[in-house]
Amino acid sequence: MTLFLRIEAVTTRIALWLAILFLLIAAALALYQVTARFVLGNPSTWSEVVTRSAMIWSVFLGVAPAFREGAMISVGIVQTALPRRLGRALYQLSMVLTLSFFSILLWQGWAMTGRVMRQKLAALEISIAWVYAALPVGSAFILIAVLGCMIRAWRGEDDPLEAPR
């Protein structure tokens, strides 16, 4: 389990840095798009599509570090109102449901990515599958992070009933 937690820490850090990179790309291209349209009077045909795609990737990659840091919406009020053992059980149940949801999203995202391989992004000659791939890739990072949260809570390293870090 310790090896898995080390792997989870590395993969979650990778997801965080990639999410930051995609957010920077989206912000820079949005600024370029506004400048090109309103300052230069020559609107870009491709920057909006790439900005939107970068935002999608940023969101899906950013969820894994959010789970790891306890920044996702939780049932904390209900957990703390219950006896400690029951509150921890509720936390683990919510994590199992989260695992189920993102497992389905990974599976369906993978299938959807395969189905759209031949479609092209508007204004670009790139497959739209690159955007859809954010679903299975992000879900894989999220599944690893959630399993890490469950293991740390089970081992008593992270107390789900305490305030987020």
N, C-alpha and C positions, 0 to 999 in steps of 0.2 A: 504494500500500500504506500509505503514511503516513496518508492520509485514512481508510482503513478502520480503522487502529489508533486513530485519534482517536475515530471513531464507536464502536468497541468499548469504549474507556475510558469513554465517556459512558453507553452502554447498560448496561455492567456496573455502573457506579456507581448508575444508576437501579434495576437489579435488586437491588443491595445495600440501598438505602434502602427499597424496597418490601418486601423480605424482613424488614427490621427492623420496619417498620410493622406487617406482618401478625403478626409474633411478639409485638409489644407488644399488639396487639388480642387475640391468643389468650391471653396471660398475664392481661390485665385481665379478660377474660370468664370465664376459669377461676376467678379469684379471686372474681368476682361470683357465679358459679355455686355455689361452695362456701359463700360467705357467705349467699346466699339459701336454700340447702338446710339448712345446719346451724345458722346463727345466727338467721335470720329464720323458719325453718320453712316457707318458701314456695318450693319448688323452681321454678326457671326451666325453661320448656319449650323455649326456643329457644337458650339460650346454649351448650349442649353442641355443637349442630350448627354454629353459627357458629365456635366455638372450633376444632373439628376442621377446618372448611373453611379457616380462617385459617392453621392449621398446615400444611395441604397446600400452600397458596400460598407460605408462608414457605420451605418446603423446596425447592420447585421453583425459586423465584427465587434462593435462596441458593446453589445449585450453581454458577451462572455466576461469581460472585465467588470461590468456592472454587477453581475451575479457574484463574482468572486469578492467584490468589495462590499456586498450587502446593500447595494444602492437600488435594487429593484423594489417595486411596490410589494409589500408583504402583508401578511395577516398578523402583524406584530401586536396590535391591541388585543386581539382574540387570544394569541399565544400567551401573553403575559397575564391575562385574566384567568387562564386555566391553571390548574396545578402544573408544576414544572415538568413532570414526566409527560403529561398529556400535551403540553405546549410543544415539547420537543417532538412528540409523535406527529402533531399537526404539521410542524415544519417539515419533517421527513415525508409526510404524505404530500404536501405541496410540491416538494422536490420531485417525487415520483411522478406526479401529474405533469410537472414541467418537462421531465425526461420524456414522458409519453408524447406530449405535444411536439417537442422539437425532434423526436425520432420520426414522427409522421411528417413533419415539415422537411426533414432531411430527405426522406424517401420520396415524397411528392415533389420536392424541389429538384431532386436528381432526375426524376421522370420528366418534369416540365422542361428542364434544361435540355434534355435529349430531344424533346419534341420540337423545340424552337431553333434547333441548330441551323437550319437553312434560312431563317428569317434574318434580315439585316436591320441594324439600327437606322433610324431616320437620319439622313444627311451624312451617313458614314457607310463605308463598305465593310463593316465589322458585324459578326454574328451577334444577335441579341442574346444568345446563350451566355455570353460573357457577363451580362447583367444578371440574368436568371441564376447563374452559378453562385451568386451571393447567398441564396437560400440554403443550399446544401452545405456550402463551405462554412457559412456563419453558424448554421445549426450544429455542425461537427464541433466547432470551437465551443459553442454553448453547452453541448452535451458533456464535453470534457470538464468544463468549469463547474457545471452543476454537480457532476459526480464528485469532483473535488470538494465542493461545499458540503455534500452529504457525508463524505468520509471524515472531513475535519469536524463536523458537528457530532458525528457518531463517536469519534475519538475524544471529544471534549476539547478540542483545540480552538474551535470557534463556537461560541455560545449563541445560538440563534435567538435567544431571548434577550440579549443585550442590544444596546443601540448599535447601529452600523458604524464601522470604522471611519 
